[in-house]
Amino acid sequence: MTIDEVLSLPALSIRQPWASMIISGIKTVELRSWPTNYRGWLWIHSGKKVDQEALELLDDQAHEYQTGGLLGVAHLTD
């Protein structure tokens, strides 16, 4: 894949801490209420807001996560 192809990949915005968990391979499933026919590589973007409920559940702090930017790429299969 060329650099231009990587830069033109679509992006999926996900709140932290879930976005980091997807990039690190801890979270392998992301469910959405809307369907997509797209399959392939895409950017994982962390939204500016964090999932406070998840942080409490995981006993984490918001400042431990990067927000509002691209974190990495993932491969969407099904």
C-alpha positions, 0 to 999 in steps of 0.5 A: 500500500502506498503512502497516498493510499494509507492517507486516503483510508476512511476513518471510524471515530470511537471513544476512548478507552475503546479506540486504544483497545482496538488498536492494541488488539484487546478489543476485536469486535466493534458493534454499530447500529448502522450497516456498511458494505465497506471491508478493508483497512481503516483509520481508528480515530479517537473522539474528543470525548471519553466513555466515562462509564467505561473508565469507571468500570476499568478503573482508568483515568481519562488523561491516560488516553489520547483523544481527538486524533488518529491512533492507527489502522485496523482491518474491518472484516465482518 
